[in-house]
Amino acid sequence: MDMLGPLLSIGFVFALLGAAIWLLRRNGLAGRASRGRGHFLELVESRPLSPGHTLHLVRIAGRGVVVATCGSGCALIESRPWRELAGATEDSI
């Protein structure tokens, strides 16, 4: 009987936390991958090369960065202003 009070308090706190998370997600303020103004990092595209090896195009604050990843780490392949990369993809289509 002595544990009932603390358990109810903990349950109430979890209920409040769940309600807060639900409201934040409903209003688009939490829990989603964000794309748009004020965000500096965006995964544009990924291509698997072989099992365990992947090539990623990442947009970071106005720059396009190509990164290769594998089980032992990652390596920067190329970094250019995003305008150059965006123009190249539009011209090649």
VENCORFEN-V589008 format. One record per residue. N is the residue number from 1. RES is the residue in one letter. SS is DSSP state (h for helix, s for strand, l for the rest). PHI is phi in degrees with one decimal (NA if undefined). PSI is psi in whole degrees, -180 to 180 (none if undefined). Layout:
# VENCORFEN-V589008
((N RES SS PHI PSI) (N RES SS PHI PSI))
This chain:
# VENCORFEN-V589008
((1 M l NA -28) (2 D l -69.8 -21) (3 M l -86.7 -11) (4 L h -64.3 -43) (5 G h -60.8 -53) (6 P h -62.4 -37) (7 L h -66.2 -40) (8 L h -65.7 -38) (9 S h -64.0 -44) (10 I h -63.4 -44) (11 G h -60.9 -40) (12 F h -64.3 -42) (13 V h -63.3 -43) (14 F h -64.5 -37) (15 A h -63.8 -43) (16 L h -64.0 -41) (17 L h -62.8 -45) (18 G h -62.0 -41) (19 A h -65.1 -40) (20 A h -65.1 -43) (21 I h -64.9 -42) (22 W h -60.7 -45) (23 L h -64.5 -42) (24 L h -63.7 -43) (25 R h -67.0 -39) (26 R h -63.2 -35) (27 N l -89.9 3) (28 G l 75.0 25) (29 L l -101.6 -7) (30 A l -155.5 156) (31 G l 83.0 7) (32 R l -125.8 151) (33 A l -68.5 126) (34 S l -99.0 136) (35 R l -134.5 131) (36 G l 142.8 -160) (37 R l -65.8 144) (38 G l 83.7 1) (39 H l -114.7 132) (40 F l -103.9 -8) (41 L s -129.1 127) (42 E s -145.3 128) (43 L s -81.5 113) (44 V s -84.8 -46) (45 E s -159.3 149) (46 S s -134.6 143) (47 R s -135.0 121) (48 P s -71.8 135) (49 L s -97.1 -42) (50 S s -160.0 173) (51 P l -57.4 120) (52 G l 89.3 -3) (53 H s -125.3 128) (54 T s -138.8 147) (55 L s -109.8 130) (56 H s -122.8 137) (57 L s -105.9 119) (58 V s -121.1 136) (59 R s -100.9 120) (60 I s -125.7 106) (61 A l 45.8 52) (62 G l 88.1 5) (63 R s -121.8 147) (64 G s -101.0 129) (65 V s -126.0 129) (66 V s -103.6 124) (67 V s -126.0 135) (68 A s -102.3 133) (69 T s -120.4 149) (70 C s -148.3 -180) (71 G l -61.9 -26) (72 S l -96.5 -3) (73 G s 152.6 -155) (74 C s -142.6 162) (75 A s -141.4 138) (76 L s -77.3 124) (77 I s -96.3 -47) (78 E s -153.8 148) (79 S s -142.0 123) (80 R s -141.9 162) (81 P s -60.5 142) (82 W h -60.8 -32) (83 R h -60.2 -38) (84 E h -63.9 -45) (85 L h -69.6 -41) (86 A h -64.2 -40) (87 G h -66.7 -37) (88 A h -67.3 -39) (89 T h -72.6 -34) (90 E h -70.4 -37) (91 D h -70.7 -30) (92 S h -84.1 -10) (93 I l -82.2 none))
